[in-house]
Amino acid sequence: MSRMTRAAAFGSAAFAVAALTAFSPAAHAQTTLTMSSWVSPQHLLTKDVLAGWAQNVEKATNGRVKFNMLAKHPSSPAGTFDAVRDGLVDVSYVTASYTPARHVLPLLPELPGSGATAEINSVAFSRIHWKYFQPIGEYKGVKLLGVFTHGPGQMFNTKRPITKVEDLSGMKIRSGGGISEQMARALGASAFVKPAPESYELLSSGVADGTFFPLESIISFKLDTVVKHATLFPGGFYGSAFGFFMNEDKWNKLSKEDQAAIESVSGEALARLAGKAWDNTDRAALEVMKKANIQITEASPELIKGVQDRAKDIIANWKKAASAKGVDAEKVYAEFHEELKRVAAGQ
């Protein structure tokens, strides 16, 4: 995780100056909260989601709540929930893939074959979460402000085109854990878990032959110079679900007026903000891939069927785990996929 810490600190001095300028507390501000991100200042999670949400909060509260972006994340990525709960930072986020034992239910949108975009997946997941998952309390200890997903998770490698499941046999595939790791193993790859910012080094050194990522990561982690092949699966081989939250004590100290203002730009509004930001970067990354002459292969019918067959046990295991938490997993799984269709249709 030490490399992750260094990645989060990359360019921190310049970013800290910019962040302090953007969110510096004026004399009339009642509250200044800290934020931090475990990816680089240039990553969309930092500059578009955290900073974009902060600007929306400042506007909604008429400047009564402002934010200071820390130059360095105070924990490992997987330790972010505890860092916010314990007050090391007031606002941050974590992906369920990094904390699968704690966050079982958010693995629903990480299952393969979800929606076509991050916005569709984020909004559909947000609706399902607040209706069914929030009462279960997997985010107990922090004030959850929103959930969202990244774009469909695809497969990138340095070796060969992937046209059937057998092509993955023995490939060393980096994943972020959770469903992506399970899928990589189910497809016959030799999967291992490493934080996202280590991917360039892993691929360029040959430690990894490939990685599971949304398209955005080609830009965010500068992989266009090392990746040779991309395989695109409809709805993604997997997804990643994020929880975005605030220290509970800090939340409770805010006025009811400011709490209501923050909630007005959180929830589904935050899901749309994050989803749109990810989709914008995914589209830009696709153009970067084309310019870099990365061979892009749309999943063949044979590969689609092979992935679906191997995903059945993973989906069944999630349903079993969700049911053990008191969720009607069959109903929720079906409703999530209906919600994906509604969001895609503009509802």
Salt bridges, closest charged atoms under 4 A:
ASP48 OD2 - LYS47 NZ 3.11
GLU58 OE2 - LYS66 NZ 2.39
ASP82 OD1 - ARG85 NH2 3.28
ASP82 OD1 - ARG102 NH2 3.04
ASP86 OD1 - ARG85 NE 3.01
ASP90 OD1 - LYS250 NZ 2.90
GLU119 OE2 - ARG272 NH1 2.89
GLU138 OE2 - LYS325 NZ 2.65
ASP167 OD1 - LYS164 NZ 3.07
GLU181 OE2 - ARG185 NH2 3.05
GLU198 OE1 - ARG3 NH1 3.32
GLU201 OE1 - ARG3 NE 3.49
GLU216 OE2 - HIS43 NE2 2.84
GLU257 OE2 - ARG64 NH2 3.35
ASP258 OD1 - ARG64 NE 2.75
GLU263 OE2 - LYS143 NZ 3.17
GLU268 OE2 - ARG127 NH2 3.09
GLU268 OE2 - ARG272 NH2 3.68
GLU287 OE2 - LYS290 NZ 3.67
ASP309 OD2 - LYS305 NZ 2.88
ASP309 OD1 - LYS312 NZ 3.74
GLU330 OE1 - LYS319 NZ 3.12
GLU335 OE2 - LYS131 NZ 2.94
GLU338 OE2 - LYS341 NZ 3.42
GLU339 OE2 - ARG127 NH1 2.80
GLU339 OE1 - ARG342 NH2 2.98
